[in-house]
């Protein structure tokens, strides 16, 4: 019986107001992930260039 009351309350209740502040959380996570990947690629490239410069040439 309680589940029926909860269902009716959910269906009758007004929708919650939408937050209009900035980007959505998923967009923010996607941007931050892109920044982290870019930094990781840059660090990897810098290490590769450094190691290749220090290797002896035959």
Residue pairs with C-beta under 8 A, 6 or more apart in sequence:
22 28
23 31
